[in-house]
């Protein structure tokens, strides 16, 4: 009986049906099924399968994104109902945002989706964010990694300002800084003292795993 | 062959749907003062959401005052003859990276690269319009002024560039006017156009809006350049993406014509379709040329010149991929009569400028321009007489007719037509030939210089933003 609902939850993610996933999660709670088991046996299995299909080239980004959306819809129902002491296992916690003066959203959001689909807990603070807003989110979440995006040649220098501000806030030892965006390069990342750079959303995942010392 | 939709079917539909979107949803103007300005000009304005809409009356007036005779000129005032008659080719730009002239190393672009890349574009016969092509990353934020000045002094061809801050527009305009010999002389024979991009769908940053309004106040031609990404910032169909492109551009045609009637505008698109395997934006894809040919159609529909991203490539070196993609992304633009094809020198999905690619692009353009002439129809009485006299088994090589006509065919400057043995003996690659030619131009080409007075004036203007600025080779 429970297996059936786990399987349906997984399938809703594989098929990319956020509304189905949400309804199934609701149904599971009503039937008194352990929410953590729904997450681990249903959602995680589903998103792993999506990841596998993506790695094999059967799925492209749209399937991955809508799969992650379906997972999020179900998590939003299940997580508040976790019992005292129960916690969803995550690889790491990540704060993401686009730096001050830059309004570009899509690349950063894609990185967030990829990380979520690969087991990270992601807090996306949005675009045009001051270093202090990044720092507040890092503290609030107790983040392991902070990712700063810049698409413009004029705003990439804000990534350096963010790193300086994190140092001044005394958080530099606690949080890894990764940067990305079209004009950003590996050498620029080194120059400004970032912990990592990835040229696209997919390599951002392996970078984040590497920084967490977790096996991919 | 299968029947293709006529471009009228496409343009009518796209215009109609854009108007529908602009009347029902509108576009975002994230600046209260400008929203107020639009409201007093008659735009329906929604202060909460910072949205503005157009009305049929505003649209009609805007399309009436929109200049239909935009032309570009050389610095000397001479008309850019090809403009409006055939597709003109323009330098790409402006990324922050370059493949080094000598070593080929991928590195940050500098002020010196701007000077060299402009000099090369000045020398290349197939490049009609020049861009700095790279950002001078060694100069800081005010590099845009130096990029404009170095472009105008290292070539006499028309130049396209922009400032990134509205605080520098006045200085940029002073530079442009100083080179042209004053505002009136410039407006008579404009040799410069600027360029600004929306964030699709329906958004321009406040900074870009302020920049555009300042340029418009001086009557300087502005290119509204869409950078839509199909599947991300626009629908994933070509027609759907074209509606986003057109809606974003039409909104600002109406705004700029309402606030500054008669401002010369160009219709631009460097859009592409997202690669859903990686989330990267491939510029060498067939869809790149296809979508931007839509901008050529829409530009013609509104009667203004089009600037279309093509002659593009995702290749990292001068290889088979580069050759294939460069040509493949130019063909739809030639086919639909783009006024400007925008891409000379760019490679690596537009993220890097390559000296060798720039040289080879000149060769590609010469070849496709020749191919595009098709079979001209003319009086063939001489040919027919010749055929009759030489039939059977005659040789046309000694005929005067051959002597007069063979030079109309294309002769490559770089491509090898050698036999295998000769080619092997020479030991040259396309890469090595292009590199040597680029080095040779940089060492020897002398662009027509500005007078010492004007150069001193440009330095003075730039110094207000970059203290102690001096041109290197005055």
Interface residues (C-beta under 8 A of the other chain):
Chain A: X57 X60 X61 X62 X103 X104 X106 X107 X110 X152 X153 X154 X182 X183 X185 X187 X188 X200 X201 X202
Chain B: X95 X96 X97 X106 X107 X108 X135 X137 X141 X164 X199 X203 X205 X229 X231 X232 X233 X276 X277 X278 X279 X280 X351
